[in-house]
Amino acid sequence: MSEVNPYQSLRKQIDEAASYLDVSEGQIERLKTPERVLETNLSVEMDDGTIEVFRAYRSQFNGDRGPYKGGIRYHPQVSRDEVKALSGWMVYKTATSAIPLGGGKGGIIIDPSEYSEAELERITRAFAKELTPMIGVDRDVPAPDVNTGQREMNWIKDTYETIENTTEPGVITGKDISSGGSEGRVEATGRSTVVAAREAFDYLDKDVDGATVAVQGYGNAGWIAAKLISEMGANVVAVSDSSGGIYAEDAFDPVAVKDFKRETGSVSDYPDADRELTNDELLTLDVDLLIPAALENAIDEQLAHEISADVISEAANGPITPNADDVLRDEDVLVIPDILANAGGVIVSYFEWVQNRQRFYWSEERVNEELDETIVNQFWNLIEAYEDRDLPSLRIAAYVVSLQRVLDAGEQAGTWP
């Protein structure tokens, strides 16, 4: 994985898209810079009575189109620049999806596998206490991300409601159903990745049925994408996780691989695999569709020259560096950018937020139908911008469309002295 700074990648992507818009340097600089970043140290008592200190962040990038929205991740590689970049990508993800939210992101520098559930609860509640003055149903609405899920969101919701002496399920999304969560949320990111890929195949006049697929990263987004694309008739021939990858010429049963990973902790040594391979080898397989669903910067400029896939649908945030993007563009690889492809999570988070505010909850069928319609409509909006403006890529089209939407909202609001 490349060491490219994700925040610099974001700024470069915005600069490139801005060159196709009539906009001042000052306006663009505002849209490349977070409005505020919380950096805090959490002092938490461990099970053995010792105290550990954890560095944590929350970046609120832009709120022109609505409350800040974005996940909280627990990972050893969390950094200030990472959360700034991810919060910026959320701004343009929500704008690309045409939902009325801004962008935020948070994280704690921690390997959660090294701590007990009780310790993780105390760490989460300590962070929630620091976040409480910043978040709220109309201010900033966090969500799950890498190594967090319904459990952590439930803890944050309870901490906030206890401190504020209120009931406000919409303060956070990605909750358990019984705590005000939405049907369809767990599958949403993988689902949008696959729906976007389906539309891309339609655009290219290709058939998903029988297409070969490789999935890098077999967490929630990756394995759900594998399952759903398999249900459409595609052949998932390779998958990987942090331990490595596996390949089978006649395709895998994605659910069986997930069950094996749940039992053993990794996809490696899966008995029905023809061979094992590295993550880089998986990324360069000659397949119809590649789904990078791990961390950012997985495909750098050097690796991009070896990519053989026809279509890439980005389930991860920022999996392709800007220089790699240039290479793939020259090679005519159609890349469906993360800010549309993996937007299912934030779109269904928006649906959850709406349901929480209305205190009226939807069926899973309705959630999936609304998500499908949103991705389809916005994919073809990007195609229209891509073709009508003669833009170099769908990523630039996504940033052109989303930047314009954010700029319009900011200009309509006006400027305070």
Contacts in CASP RR format, 6 or more apart in sequence:
PFRMAT RR
TARGET T0000
AUTHOR 0000-0000-0000
METHOD contacts of the structure
MODEL  1
MSEVNPYQSLRKQIDEAASYLDVSEGQIERLKTPERVLETNLSVEMDDGT
IEVFRAYRSQFNGDRGPYKGGIRYHPQVSRDEVKALSGWMVYKTATSAIP
LGGGKGGIIIDPSEYSEAELERITRAFAKELTPMIGVDRDVPAPDVNTGQ
REMNWIKDTYETIENTTEPGVITGKDISSGGSEGRVEATGRSTVVAAREA
FDYLDKDVDGATVAVQGYGNAGWIAAKLISEMGANVVAVSDSSGGIYAED
AFDPVAVKDFKRETGSVSDYPDADRELTNDELLTLDVDLLIPAALENAID
EQLAHEISADVISEAANGPITPNADDVLRDEDVLVIPDILANAGGVIVSY
FEWVQNRQRFYWSEERVNEELDETIVNQFWNLIEAYEDRDLPSLRIAAYV
VSLQRVLDAGEQAGTWP
1 295 0 8 1.000
1 297 0 8 1.000
1 298 0 8 1.000
1 300 0 8 1.000
2 297 0 8 1.000
2 298 0 8 1.000
2 300 0 8 1.000
2 301 0 8 1.000
2 321 0 8 1.000
3 297 0 8 1.000
4 297 0 8 1.000
4 300 0 8 1.000
4 321 0 8 1.000
4 322 0 8 1.000
4 323 0 8 1.000
5 81 0 8 1.000
5 85 0 8 1.000
6 81 0 8 1.000
6 82 0 8 1.000
6 85 0 8 1.000
6 86 0 8 1.000
6 296 0 8 1.000
6 297 0 8 1.000
6 318 0 8 1.000
7 81 0 8 1.000
7 82 0 8 1.000
7 84 0 8 1.000
7 85 0 8 1.000
8 81 0 8 1.000
9 85 0 8 1.000
9 296 0 8 1.000
9 297 0 8 1.000
9 318 0 8 1.000
9 321 0 8 1.000
9 322 0 8 1.000
10 32 0 8 1.000
10 84 0 8 1.000
10 85 0 8 1.000
10 88 0 8 1.000
10 89 0 8 1.000
11 32 0 8 1.000
12 322 0 8 1.000
13 322 0 8 1.000
13 395 0 8 1.000
13 399 0 8 1.000
14 28 0 8 1.000
14 31 0 8 1.000
14 32 0 8 1.000
14 92 0 8 1.000
14 399 0 8 1.000
14 403 0 8 1.000
15 28 0 8 1.000
15 32 0 8 1.000
16 322 0 8 1.000
16 396 0 8 1.000
16 399 0 8 1.000
17 396 0 8 1.000
17 399 0 8 1.000
17 400 0 8 1.000
17 403 0 8 1.000
18 28 0 8 1.000
18 403 0 8 1.000
20 389 0 8 1.000
20 391 0 8 1.000
20 396 0 8 1.000
20 400 0 8 1.000
21 400 0 8 1.000
21 403 0 8 1.000
21 404 0 8 1.000
21 407 0 8 1.000
23 403 0 8 1.000
23 407 0 8 1.000
27 407 0 8 1.000
31 62 0 8 1.000
31 91 0 8 1.000
31 403 0 8 1.000
31 406 0 8 1.000
31 407 0 8 1.000
34 59 0 8 1.000
34 60 0 8 1.000
34 61 0 8 1.000
34 62 0 8 1.000
34 84 0 8 1.000
34 87 0 8 1.000
34 88 0 8 1.000
35 60 0 8 1.000
35 61 0 8 1.000
35 62 0 8 1.000
35 63 0 8 1.000
36 59 0 8 1.000
36 60 0 8 1.000
37 57 0 8 1.000
37 58 0 8 1.000
37 59 0 8 1.000
37 60 0 8 1.000
37 80 0 8 1.000
37 83 0 8 1.000
37 84 0 8 1.000
38 56 0 8 1.000
38 57 0 8 1.000
38 58 0 8 1.000
38 59 0 8 1.000
38 130 0 8 1.000
38 131 0 8 1.000
38 134 0 8 1.000
39 55 0 8 1.000
39 56 0 8 1.000
39 57 0 8 1.000
39 80 0 8 1.000
40 55 0 8 1.000
40 56 0 8 1.000
40 57 0 8 1.000
40 127 0 8 1.000
40 130 0 8 1.000
41 53 0 8 1.000
41 54 0 8 1.000
41 55 0 8 1.000
41 56 0 8 1.000
42 53 0 8 1.000
42 54 0 8 1.000
42 55 0 8 1.000
42 56 0 8 1.000
42 108 0 8 1.000
42 123 0 8 1.000
42 126 0 8 1.000
42 127 0 8 1.000
42 130 0 8 1.000
43 51 0 8 1.000
43 52 0 8 1.000
43 53 0 8 1.000
43 126 0 8 1.000
44 51 0 8 1.000
44 52 0 8 1.000
44 53 0 8 1.000
44 54 0 8 1.000
44 119 0 8 1.000
44 122 0 8 1.000
44 123 0 8 1.000
44 126 0 8 1.000
45 51 0 8 1.000
45 122 0 8 1.000
46 52 0 8 1.000
46 115 0 8 1.000
46 119 0 8 1.000
47 116 0 8 1.000
47 118 0 8 1.000
47 119 0 8 1.000
54 108 0 8 1.000
54 109 0 8 1.000
54 110 0 8 1.000
54 123 0 8 1.000
54 126 0 8 1.000
55 78 0 8 1.000
55 108 0 8 1.000
55 109 0 8 1.000
56 106 0 8 1.000
56 107 0 8 1.000
56 108 0 8 1.000
56 109 0 8 1.000
56 127 0 8 1.000
56 130 0 8 1.000
57 78 0 8 1.000
57 79 0 8 1.000
57 80 0 8 1.000
57 83 0 8 1.000
57 106 0 8 1.000
57 107 0 8 1.000
57 108 0 8 1.000
58 72 0 8 1.000
58 83 0 8 1.000
58 104 0 8 1.000
58 105 0 8 1.000
58 106 0 8 1.000
58 107 0 8 1.000
58 131 0 8 1.000
58 134 0 8 1.000
58 140 0 8 1.000
58 142 0 8 1.000
59 83 0 8 1.000
59 84 0 8 1.000
59 86 0 8 1.000
59 87 0 8 1.000
59 88 0 8 1.000
59 104 0 8 1.000
59 105 0 8 1.000
59 106 0 8 1.000
60 68 0 8 1.000
60 87 0 8 1.000
60 103 0 8 1.000
60 104 0 8 1.000
60 134 0 8 1.000
60 140 0 8 1.000
61 68 0 8 1.000
61 84 0 8 1.000
61 87 0 8 1.000
61 88 0 8 1.000
61 90 0 8 1.000
61 91 0 8 1.000
61 102 0 8 1.000
61 103 0 8 1.000
61 104 0 8 1.000
61 105 0 8 1.000
62 68 0 8 1.000
62 88 0 8 1.000
62 91 0 8 1.000
62 102 0 8 1.000
62 103 0 8 1.000
62 406 0 8 1.000
63 91 0 8 1.000
63 102 0 8 1.000
63 103 0 8 1.000
64 102 0 8 1.000
64 406 0 8 1.000
64 409 0 8 1.000
64 410 0 8 1.000
64 413 0 8 1.000
65 91 0 8 1.000
65 94 0 8 1.000
65 95 0 8 1.000
65 100 0 8 1.000
65 101 0 8 1.000
65 102 0 8 1.000
65 405 0 8 1.000
65 406 0 8 1.000
65 409 0 8 1.000
66 100 0 8 1.000
66 101 0 8 1.000
66 102 0 8 1.000
67 101 0 8 1.000
67 102 0 8 1.000
67 136 0 8 1.000
67 137 0 8 1.000
67 138 0 8 1.000
67 139 0 8 1.000
67 140 0 8 1.000
67 141 0 8 1.000
68 87 0 8 1.000
68 90 0 8 1.000
68 101 0 8 1.000
68 102 0 8 1.000
68 103 0 8 1.000
68 104 0 8 1.000
68 139 0 8 1.000
68 140 0 8 1.000
68 141 0 8 1.000
69 90 0 8 1.000
69 94 0 8 1.000
69 101 0 8 1.000
69 102 0 8 1.000
69 103 0 8 1.000
69 104 0 8 1.000
69 140 0 8 1.000
69 141 0 8 1.000
69 143 0 8 1.000
69 346 0 8 1.000
69 349 0 8 1.000
69 350 0 8 1.000
70 86 0 8 1.000
70 87 0 8 1.000
70 90 0 8 1.000
70 103 0 8 1.000
70 104 0 8 1.000
70 105 0 8 1.000
70 106 0 8 1.000
70 141 0 8 1.000
70 142 0 8 1.000
70 143 0 8 1.000
70 145 0 8 1.000
70 346 0 8 1.000
70 349 0 8 1.000
71 86 0 8 1.000
71 90 0 8 1.000
71 104 0 8 1.000
71 105 0 8 1.000
71 106 0 8 1.000
71 142 0 8 1.000
71 143 0 8 1.000
71 144 0 8 1.000
71 145 0 8 1.000
71 148 0 8 1.000
72 105 0 8 1.000
72 106 0 8 1.000
72 107 0 8 1.000
72 108 0 8 1.000
72 127 0 8 1.000
72 142 0 8 1.000
72 143 0 8 1.000
72 144 0 8 1.000
72 145 0 8 1.000
72 148 0 8 1.000
72 152 0 8 1.000
72 156 0 8 1.000
73 105 0 8 1.000
73 106 0 8 1.000
73 107 0 8 1.000
73 108 0 8 1.000
73 145 0 8 1.000
73 146 0 8 1.000
73 147 0 8 1.000
73 148 0 8 1.000
74 107 0 8 1.000
74 108 0 8 1.000
74 110 0 8 1.000
74 111 0 8 1.000
74 112 0 8 1.000
74 146 0 8 1.000
74 147 0 8 1.000
74 148 0 8 1.000
74 152 0 8 1.000
75 107 0 8 1.000
75 109 0 8 1.000
75 110 0 8 1.000
75 111 0 8 1.000
75 146 0 8 1.000
75 147 0 8 1.000
76 109 0 8 1.000
76 110 0 8 1.000
76 111 0 8 1.000
77 109 0 8 1.000
77 295 0 8 1.000
78 106 0 8 1.000
78 107 0 8 1.000
78 108 0 8 1.000
78 109 0 8 1.000
78 110 0 8 1.000
79 109 0 8 1.000
82 296 0 8 1.000
83 105 0 8 1.000
83 106 0 8 1.000
83 107 0 8 1.000
84 105 0 8 1.000
85 296 0 8 1.000
86 104 0 8 1.000
86 105 0 8 1.000
86 106 0 8 1.000
86 317 0 8 1.000
87 103 0 8 1.000
87 104 0 8 1.000
87 105 0 8 1.000
87 106 0 8 1.000
88 103 0 8 1.000
88 104 0 8 1.000
88 105 0 8 1.000
89 317 0 8 1.000
89 318 0 8 1.000
89 338 0 8 1.000
89 339 0 8 1.000
90 102 0 8 1.000
90 103 0 8 1.000
90 104 0 8 1.000
90 105 0 8 1.000
90 346 0 8 1.000
91 102 0 8 1.000
91 103 0 8 1.000
91 104 0 8 1.000
91 402 0 8 1.000
91 406 0 8 1.000
92 339 0 8 1.000
92 398 0 8 1.000
92 399 0 8 1.000
92 402 0 8 1.000
92 403 0 8 1.000
92 406 0 8 1.000
93 103 0 8 1.000
93 338 0 8 1.000
93 339 0 8 1.000
93 340 0 8 1.000
93 342 0 8 1.000
93 343 0 8 1.000
93 346 0 8 1.000
93 402 0 8 1.000
94 100 0 8 1.000
94 101 0 8 1.000
94 102 0 8 1.000
94 103 0 8 1.000
94 343 0 8 1.000
94 346 0 8 1.000
94 350 0 8 1.000
95 102 0 8 1.000
95 401 0 8 1.000
95 402 0 8 1.000
95 403 0 8 1.000
95 405 0 8 1.000
95 406 0 8 1.000
96 337 0 8 1.000
96 339 0 8 1.000
96 340 0 8 1.000
96 343 0 8 1.000
96 378 0 8 1.000
96 382 0 8 1.000
96 398 0 8 1.000
96 401 0 8 1.000
96 402 0 8 1.000
97 340 0 8 1.000
97 343 0 8 1.000
97 344 0 8 1.000
97 346 0 8 1.000
97 347 0 8 1.000
97 374 0 8 1.000
97 375 0 8 1.000
97 378 0 8 1.000
98 374 0 8 1.000
98 377 0 8 1.000
98 378 0 8 1.000
98 381 0 8 1.000
98 405 0 8 1.000
99 346 0 8 1.000
99 347 0 8 1.000
99 350 0 8 1.000
99 374 0 8 1.000
100 350 0 8 1.000
101 141 0 8 1.000
101 346 0 8 1.000
101 350 0 8 1.000
104 140 0 8 1.000
105 145 0 8 1.000
106 142 0 8 1.000
106 145 0 8 1.000
107 127 0 8 1.000
107 145 0 8 1.000
108 123 0 8 1.000
108 127 0 8 1.000
110 123 0 8 1.000
112 120 0 8 1.000
112 147 0 8 1.000
115 123 0 8 1.000
120 152 0 8 1.000
121 155 0 8 1.000
124 152 0 8 1.000
124 155 0 8 1.000
124 156 0 8 1.000
124 159 0 8 1.000
125 155 0 8 1.000
125 156 0 8 1.000
125 159 0 8 1.000
127 156 0 8 1.000
128 155 0 8 1.000
128 156 0 8 1.000
128 159 0 8 1.000
128 160 0 8 1.000
129 159 0 8 1.000
129 163 0 8 1.000
131 140 0 8 1.000
131 142 0 8 1.000
131 156 0 8 1.000
131 160 0 8 1.000
132 159 0 8 1.000
132 160 0 8 1.000
132 163 0 8 1.000
132 164 0 8 1.000
134 140 0 8 1.000
135 141 0 8 1.000
135 142 0 8 1.000
135 160 0 8 1.000
135 171 0 8 1.000
135 172 0 8 1.000
136 160 0 8 1.000
136 168 0 8 1.000
136 170 0 8 1.000
136 171 0 8 1.000
137 168 0 8 1.000
137 170 0 8 1.000
137 171 0 8 1.000
137 353 0 8 1.000
137 356 0 8 1.000
137 357 0 8 1.000
141 170 0 8 1.000
141 171 0 8 1.000
141 172 0 8 1.000
141 173 0 8 1.000
141 349 0 8 1.000
141 353 0 8 1.000
142 153 0 8 1.000
142 156 0 8 1.000
142 172 0 8 1.000
142 173 0 8 1.000
143 153 0 8 1.000
143 172 0 8 1.000
143 173 0 8 1.000
143 174 0 8 1.000
143 345 0 8 1.000
143 346 0 8 1.000
143 349 0 8 1.000
144 150 0 8 1.000
144 152 0 8 1.000
144 153 0 8 1.000
144 174 0 8 1.000
146 295 0 8 1.000
149 174 0 8 1.000
150 174 0 8 1.000
150 175 0 8 1.000
150 176 0 8 1.000
150 179 0 8 1.000
150 181 0 8 1.000
151 176 0 8 1.000
153 172 0 8 1.000
153 173 0 8 1.000
153 174 0 8 1.000
153 175 0 8 1.000
153 176 0 8 1.000
153 179 0 8 1.000
154 175 0 8 1.000
154 176 0 8 1.000
154 179 0 8 1.000
156 171 0 8 1.000
156 172 0 8 1.000
157 168 0 8 1.000
157 169 0 8 1.000
157 170 0 8 1.000
157 171 0 8 1.000
157 172 0 8 1.000
157 175 0 8 1.000
157 179 0 8 1.000
160 168 0 8 1.000
160 171 0 8 1.000
160 172 0 8 1.000
161 167 0 8 1.000
161 168 0 8 1.000
161 171 0 8 1.000
169 175 0 8 1.000
169 179 0 8 1.000
169 180 0 8 1.000
169 181 0 8 1.000
169 356 0 8 1.000
170 352 0 8 1.000
170 353 0 8 1.000
170 356 0 8 1.000
170 357 0 8 1.000
173 181 0 8 1.000
173 182 0 8 1.000
173 185 0 8 1.000
173 349 0 8 1.000
173 350 0 8 1.000
173 352 0 8 1.000
173 353 0 8 1.000
173 356 0 8 1.000
174 181 0 8 1.000
174 182 0 8 1.000
174 185 0 8 1.000
174 349 0 8 1.000
174 352 0 8 1.000
175 181 0 8 1.000
175 352 0 8 1.000
177 183 0 8 1.000
180 352 0 8 1.000
180 355 0 8 1.000
180 356 0 8 1.000
180 361 0 8 1.000
181 352 0 8 1.000
181 355 0 8 1.000
181 356 0 8 1.000
182 348 0 8 1.000
182 349 0 8 1.000
182 351 0 8 1.000
182 352 0 8 1.000
182 355 0 8 1.000
182 361 0 8 1.000
182 362 0 8 1.000
182 367 0 8 1.000
183 361 0 8 1.000
183 362 0 8 1.000
183 363 0 8 1.000
183 364 0 8 1.000
183 367 0 8 1.000
184 191 0 8 1.000
184 348 0 8 1.000
184 364 0 8 1.000
184 367 0 8 1.000
184 368 0 8 1.000
185 345 0 8 1.000
185 348 0 8 1.000
185 349 0 8 1.000
185 352 0 8 1.000
185 367 0 8 1.000
186 220 0 8 1.000
186 224 0 8 1.000
187 224 0 8 1.000
187 228 0 8 1.000
188 344 0 8 1.000
188 345 0 8 1.000
188 347 0 8 1.000
188 348 0 8 1.000
188 349 0 8 1.000
188 367 0 8 1.000
188 371 0 8 1.000
189 220 0 8 1.000
189 221 0 8 1.000
189 224 0 8 1.000
189 315 0 8 1.000
189 342 0 8 1.000
189 344 0 8 1.000
189 345 0 8 1.000
190 220 0 8 1.000
190 221 0 8 1.000
190 222 0 8 1.000
190 224 0 8 1.000
190 225 0 8 1.000
190 228 0 8 1.000
190 293 0 8 1.000
190 315 0 8 1.000
190 342 0 8 1.000
190 344 0 8 1.000
191 224 0 8 1.000
191 225 0 8 1.000
191 228 0 8 1.000
191 344 0 8 1.000
191 368 0 8 1.000
191 371 0 8 1.000
191 372 0 8 1.000
192 340 0 8 1.000
192 341 0 8 1.000
192 342 0 8 1.000
192 343 0 8 1.000
192 344 0 8 1.000
192 345 0 8 1.000
192 347 0 8 1.000
192 371 0 8 1.000
192 375 0 8 1.000
193 221 0 8 1.000
193 222 0 8 1.000
193 225 0 8 1.000
193 291 0 8 1.000
193 293 0 8 1.000
193 313 0 8 1.000
193 314 0 8 1.000
193 315 0 8 1.000
193 341 0 8 1.000
193 342 0 8 1.000
194 225 0 8 1.000
194 228 0 8 1.000
194 229 0 8 1.000
194 232 0 8 1.000
194 313 0 8 1.000
195 371 0 8 1.000
195 372 0 8 1.000
195 375 0 8 1.000
195 376 0 8 1.000
196 313 0 8 1.000
196 336 0 8 1.000
196 340 0 8 1.000
196 341 0 8 1.000
196 375 0 8 1.000
196 379 0 8 1.000
197 208 0 8 1.000
197 229 0 8 1.000
197 289 0 8 1.000
197 291 0 8 1.000
197 311 0 8 1.000
197 313 0 8 1.000
197 336 0 8 1.000
197 341 0 8 1.000
198 208 0 8 1.000
198 232 0 8 1.000
199 375 0 8 1.000
199 376 0 8 1.000
199 379 0 8 1.000
199 380 0 8 1.000
200 311 0 8 1.000
200 313 0 8 1.000
200 334 0 8 1.000
200 336 0 8 1.000
200 379 0 8 1.000
201 207 0 8 1.000
201 208 0 8 1.000
201 211 0 8 1.000
201 288 0 8 1.000
201 289 0 8 1.000
201 311 0 8 1.000
203 334 0 8 1.000
203 383 0 8 1.000
204 310 0 8 1.000
204 311 0 8 1.000
204 334 0 8 1.000
206 288 0 8 1.000
206 310 0 8 1.000
206 311 0 8 1.000
208 229 0 8 1.000
208 232 0 8 1.000
208 233 0 8 1.000
208 234 0 8 1.000
209 232 0 8 1.000
209 233 0 8 1.000
209 234 0 8 1.000
210 233 0 8 1.000
210 234 0 8 1.000
210 235 0 8 1.000
211 233 0 8 1.000
211 234 0 8 1.000
211 235 0 8 1.000
211 287 0 8 1.000
211 288 0 8 1.000
211 289 0 8 1.000
212 234 0 8 1.000
212 235 0 8 1.000
212 237 0 8 1.000
212 251 0 8 1.000
212 287 0 8 1.000
212 288 0 8 1.000
212 289 0 8 1.000
213 226 0 8 1.000
213 229 0 8 1.000
213 230 0 8 1.000
213 234 0 8 1.000
213 235 0 8 1.000
213 236 0 8 1.000
213 237 0 8 1.000
213 287 0 8 1.000
213 288 0 8 1.000
213 289 0 8 1.000
213 290 0 8 1.000
213 291 0 8 1.000
214 236 0 8 1.000
214 237 0 8 1.000
214 238 0 8 1.000
214 239 0 8 1.000
214 282 0 8 1.000
214 283 0 8 1.000
214 285 0 8 1.000
214 287 0 8 1.000
214 289 0 8 1.000
214 290 0 8 1.000
214 291 0 8 1.000
214 309 0 8 1.000
215 222 0 8 1.000
215 223 0 8 1.000
215 225 0 8 1.000
215 226 0 8 1.000
215 236 0 8 1.000
215 238 0 8 1.000
215 239 0 8 1.000
215 240 0 8 1.000
215 291 0 8 1.000
215 293 0 8 1.000
215 315 0 8 1.000
216 239 0 8 1.000
216 240 0 8 1.000
216 279 0 8 1.000
216 282 0 8 1.000
216 283 0 8 1.000
216 290 0 8 1.000
216 291 0 8 1.000
216 292 0 8 1.000
216 293 0 8 1.000
216 294 0 8 1.000
216 298 0 8 1.000
216 319 0 8 1.000
217 239 0 8 1.000
217 240 0 8 1.000
217 241 0 8 1.000
217 242 0 8 1.000
217 279 0 8 1.000
217 292 0 8 1.000
217 293 0 8 1.000
217 294 0 8 1.000
217 316 0 8 1.000
218 226 0 8 1.000
218 239 0 8 1.000
218 240 0 8 1.000
218 241 0 8 1.000
218 257 0 8 1.000
218 258 0 8 1.000
218 261 0 8 1.000
218 267 0 8 1.000
218 293 0 8 1.000
219 241 0 8 1.000
219 293 0 8 1.000
221 293 0 8 1.000
221 315 0 8 1.000
221 316 0 8 1.000
221 342 0 8 1.000
222 239 0 8 1.000
222 291 0 8 1.000
222 293 0 8 1.000
222 315 0 8 1.000
223 239 0 8 1.000
223 254 0 8 1.000
223 257 0 8 1.000
223 258 0 8 1.000
223 261 0 8 1.000
225 291 0 8 1.000
225 293 0 8 1.000
225 313 0 8 1.000
225 315 0 8 1.000
226 236 0 8 1.000
226 239 0 8 1.000
226 252 0 8 1.000
226 254 0 8 1.000
226 257 0 8 1.000
226 291 0 8 1.000
227 254 0 8 1.000
227 255 0 8 1.000
227 258 0 8 1.000
229 236 0 8 1.000
229 289 0 8 1.000
229 291 0 8 1.000
230 236 0 8 1.000
230 251 0 8 1.000
230 253 0 8 1.000
230 254 0 8 1.000
234 288 0 8 1.000
234 289 0 8 1.000
235 250 0 8 1.000
235 251 0 8 1.000
236 251 0 8 1.000
236 252 0 8 1.000
236 254 0 8 1.000
237 247 0 8 1.000
237 248 0 8 1.000
237 249 0 8 1.000
237 250 0 8 1.000
237 251 0 8 1.000
237 252 0 8 1.000
237 285 0 8 1.000
237 287 0 8 1.000
238 245 0 8 1.000
238 246 0 8 1.000
238 247 0 8 1.000
238 248 0 8 1.000
238 277 0 8 1.000
238 282 0 8 1.000
238 285 0 8 1.000
238 287 0 8 1.000
239 245 0 8 1.000
239 246 0 8 1.000
239 252 0 8 1.000
239 254 0 8 1.000
239 257 0 8 1.000
239 267 0 8 1.000
239 282 0 8 1.000
240 246 0 8 1.000
240 267 0 8 1.000
240 277 0 8 1.000
240 279 0 8 1.000
240 282 0 8 1.000
240 294 0 8 1.000
241 261 0 8 1.000
241 266 0 8 1.000
241 267 0 8 1.000
241 268 0 8 1.000
242 266 0 8 1.000
242 294 0 8 1.000
243 265 0 8 1.000
243 266 0 8 1.000
243 267 0 8 1.000
243 268 0 8 1.000
244 266 0 8 1.000
244 267 0 8 1.000
244 268 0 8 1.000
244 276 0 8 1.000
244 277 0 8 1.000
244 278 0 8 1.000
244 279 0 8 1.000
244 282 0 8 1.000
245 267 0 8 1.000
245 268 0 8 1.000
245 276 0 8 1.000
245 277 0 8 1.000
245 278 0 8 1.000
245 279 0 8 1.000
245 281 0 8 1.000
245 282 0 8 1.000
246 252 0 8 1.000
246 257 0 8 1.000
246 267 0 8 1.000
246 268 0 8 1.000
246 270 0 8 1.000
246 273 0 8 1.000
246 275 0 8 1.000
246 276 0 8 1.000
246 277 0 8 1.000
247 273 0 8 1.000
247 274 0 8 1.000
247 275 0 8 1.000
247 276 0 8 1.000
247 277 0 8 1.000
247 282 0 8 1.000
247 285 0 8 1.000
248 272 0 8 1.000
248 273 0 8 1.000
248 274 0 8 1.000
249 274 0 8 1.000
252 270 0 8 1.000
252 272 0 8 1.000
252 273 0 8 1.000
253 272 0 8 1.000
256 272 0 8 1.000
257 267 0 8 1.000
257 270 0 8 1.000
260 267 0 8 1.000
260 270 0 8 1.000
260 271 0 8 1.000
261 267 0 8 1.000
268 276 0 8 1.000
269 276 0 8 1.000
279 294 0 8 1.000
279 298 0 8 1.000
280 303 0 8 1.000
283 290 0 8 1.000
283 292 0 8 1.000
283 298 0 8 1.000
283 299 0 8 1.000
283 303 0 8 1.000
283 306 0 8 1.000
283 307 0 8 1.000
284 303 0 8 1.000
284 306 0 8 1.000
284 307 0 8 1.000
284 308 0 8 1.000
285 308 0 8 1.000
285 309 0 8 1.000
286 308 0 8 1.000
286 309 0 8 1.000
287 308 0 8 1.000
287 309 0 8 1.000
287 310 0 8 1.000
288 309 0 8 1.000
288 310 0 8 1.000
288 311 0 8 1.000
289 309 0 8 1.000
289 310 0 8 1.000
289 311 0 8 1.000
289 312 0 8 1.000
289 313 0 8 1.000
290 307 0 8 1.000
290 309 0 8 1.000
290 311 0 8 1.000
290 312 0 8 1.000
290 313 0 8 1.000
291 312 0 8 1.000
291 313 0 8 1.000
291 314 0 8 1.000
291 315 0 8 1.000
292 298 0 8 1.000
292 299 0 8 1.000
292 312 0 8 1.000
292 314 0 8 1.000
292 315 0 8 1.000
292 316 0 8 1.000
292 319 0 8 1.000
292 320 0 8 1.000
293 315 0 8 1.000
293 316 0 8 1.000
294 316 0 8 1.000
294 319 0 8 1.000
295 316 0 8 1.000
295 319 0 8 1.000
296 316 0 8 1.000
296 317 0 8 1.000
296 318 0 8 1.000
296 319 0 8 1.000
297 318 0 8 1.000
297 319 0 8 1.000
297 320 0 8 1.000
297 321 0 8 1.000
298 316 0 8 1.000
298 319 0 8 1.000
298 320 0 8 1.000
299 307 0 8 1.000
299 319 0 8 1.000
299 320 0 8 1.000
299 321 0 8 1.000
299 324 0 8 1.000
299 328 0 8 1.000
300 321 0 8 1.000
300 323 0 8 1.000
300 324 0 8 1.000
301 321 0 8 1.000
301 323 0 8 1.000
301 324 0 8 1.000
301 326 0 8 1.000
301 327 0 8 1.000
303 324 0 8 1.000
304 320 0 8 1.000
304 323 0 8 1.000
304 324 0 8 1.000
304 325 0 8 1.000
304 327 0 8 1.000
304 328 0 8 1.000
304 331 0 8 1.000
305 327 0 8 1.000
307 327 0 8 1.000
307 328 0 8 1.000
307 331 0 8 1.000
307 333 0 8 1.000
309 333 0 8 1.000
310 333 0 8 1.000
310 334 0 8 1.000
311 333 0 8 1.000
311 334 0 8 1.000
311 335 0 8 1.000
311 336 0 8 1.000
312 320 0 8 1.000
312 328 0 8 1.000
312 333 0 8 1.000
312 334 0 8 1.000
312 335 0 8 1.000
312 336 0 8 1.000
313 336 0 8 1.000
313 341 0 8 1.000
314 320 0 8 1.000
314 335 0 8 1.000
314 336 0 8 1.000
314 337 0 8 1.000
314 338 0 8 1.000
314 341 0 8 1.000
314 342 0 8 1.000
315 338 0 8 1.000
315 341 0 8 1.000
315 342 0 8 1.000
316 338 0 8 1.000
316 342 0 8 1.000
317 338 0 8 1.000
317 342 0 8 1.000
318 338 0 8 1.000
319 338 0 8 1.000
320 328 0 8 1.000
320 335 0 8 1.000
325 335 0 8 1.000
325 393 0 8 1.000
325 395 0 8 1.000
328 335 0 8 1.000
329 335 0 8 1.000
329 392 0 8 1.000
329 393 0 8 1.000
334 394 0 8 1.000
335 393 0 8 1.000
335 394 0 8 1.000
335 395 0 8 1.000
336 379 0 8 1.000
336 394 0 8 1.000
337 394 0 8 1.000
337 395 0 8 1.000
337 398 0 8 1.000
339 395 0 8 1.000
339 398 0 8 1.000
339 399 0 8 1.000
339 402 0 8 1.000
340 375 0 8 1.000
340 378 0 8 1.000
340 379 0 8 1.000
340 382 0 8 1.000
340 394 0 8 1.000
340 398 0 8 1.000
343 375 0 8 1.000
343 378 0 8 1.000
344 371 0 8 1.000
344 375 0 8 1.000
347 371 0 8 1.000
347 374 0 8 1.000
347 375 0 8 1.000
348 367 0 8 1.000
348 371 0 8 1.000
351 362 0 8 1.000
351 367 0 8 1.000
351 370 0 8 1.000
351 371 0 8 1.000
355 361 0 8 1.000
355 362 0 8 1.000
362 370 0 8 1.000
381 401 0 8 1.000
382 394 0 8 1.000
382 397 0 8 1.000
382 398 0 8 1.000
382 401 0 8 1.000
383 394 0 8 1.000
383 397 0 8 1.000
385 391 0 8 1.000
385 397 0 8 1.000
385 400 0 8 1.000
385 401 0 8 1.000
386 393 0 8 1.000
386 394 0 8 1.000
386 396 0 8 1.000
386 397 0 8 1.000
389 397 0 8 1.000
389 400 0 8 1.000
391 397 0 8 1.000
391 400 0 8 1.000
END
